[in-house]
Amino acid sequence: MDSIAIPVAIGCDHGGFPLKAALVAALRQAGHGVLDMGTHSADRVDYPDQAHAVCRAVQDGRARLGVLICGSGVGMSIAANRHPGIRCALVSEPTTARLCRAHNDANVIAMGARLIGEAAAVDILHAFLATPYEGGRHDQRLAKLTPA
């Protein structure tokens, strides 16, 4: 995983709760700071609440990156991308996790707990955290993501 410890905000809804526990453990094992924005049980919650909490932590600098987990990852990614400065990618395998960091400077990822297993999610997390933004030719494209 990333050789530099960074603060990571993580959040989930009830569908992502078991997977979040595994990802929090992987983050802590790698020495990263963890801001656990909930949920803290399998009781039903509304996914936008956790998505907004994670995004606010990234926006205000308490976390450098964010991780969101719900059943499909779709709802979390939609909620996250409503926040200015947040570039959330829905990922289901490590290659996309690497590319969204390298080419799009994604600062949040969303995963679907009903679609990927624990081992795949940990691999995705490792790839996301270990990949730097390449900058260069991607800067101009990134600037176009924010409407004038």
WOBEL-V121128 format. One record per backbone hydrogen bond with DSSP energy under -0.5 kcal/mol. NH is the residue of the N-H (numbers start at 1). CO is the residue of the C=O. E is the energy in kcal/mol with one decimal. If there is no record, write none. Layout:
<<NH	CO	E> <NH	CO	E>>
This chain:
<<5	3	-0.5> <8	33	-2.5> <9	65	-2.5> <10	35	-2.5> <11	67	-2.2> <12	38	-2.5> <13	69	-1.6> <16	13	-0.9> <17	13	-0.6> <17	14	-0.7> <20	16	-2.5> <21	17	-1.6> <22	18	-1.1> <23	19	-2.0> <24	20	-2.9> <25	21	-1.9> <26	22	-2.0> <27	23	-2.5> <28	24	-2.6> <29	25	-2.6> <30	26	-1.5> <31	28	-1.4> <32	27	-2.4> <33	6	-0.9> <35	8	-2.6> <36	34	-0.7> <37	10	-3.0> <37	35	-0.9> <47	45	-0.7> <49	46	-1.7> <50	46	-0.6> <51	47	-2.2> <52	48	-2.9> <53	49	-1.7> <54	50	-2.4> <55	51	-2.4> <56	52	-2.5> <57	53	-1.7> <58	54	-1.8> <59	55	-3.0> <60	56	-2.5> <61	58	-0.9> <62	57	-1.2> <63	57	-2.0> <64	7	-2.7> <65	7	-1.3> <66	107	-2.0> <67	9	-2.3> <68	109	-2.7> <69	11	-1.8> <70	111	-1.9> <77	73	-2.0> <78	74	-2.4> <79	75	-2.5> <80	76	-2.7> <81	77	-2.1> <82	79	-1.2> <83	80	-2.0> <86	83	-1.9> <88	86	-0.5> <89	108	-1.9> <91	89	-0.6> <91	110	-2.6> <97	93	-1.4> <98	94	-2.5> <99	95	-2.7> <100	96	-2.7> <101	97	-1.1> <102	98	-2.9> <103	99	-2.8> <104	99	-0.8> <104	100	-0.6> <105	101	-1.2> <106	100	-2.7> <107	87	-1.3> <108	87	-1.5> <109	66	-1.9> <110	89	-2.5> <111	68	-2.3> <113	70	-3.0> <113	111	-0.7> <114	71	-2.4> <115	112	-1.5> <116	112	-1.6> <121	117	-2.3> <122	118	-2.4> <123	119	-2.1> <124	120	-2.5> <125	121	-2.5> <126	122	-2.6> <127	123	-2.3> <128	124	-2.6> <129	125	-2.5> <130	126	-2.0> <131	127	-0.9> <132	130	-0.5> <134	102	-2.3> <138	135	-2.0> <139	136	-1.9> <140	136	-0.5> <141	137	-0.6> <142	138	-2.6> <143	139	-2.3> <144	140	-1.0> <145	142	-1.6> <146	143	-1.0> <147	145	-0.7>>
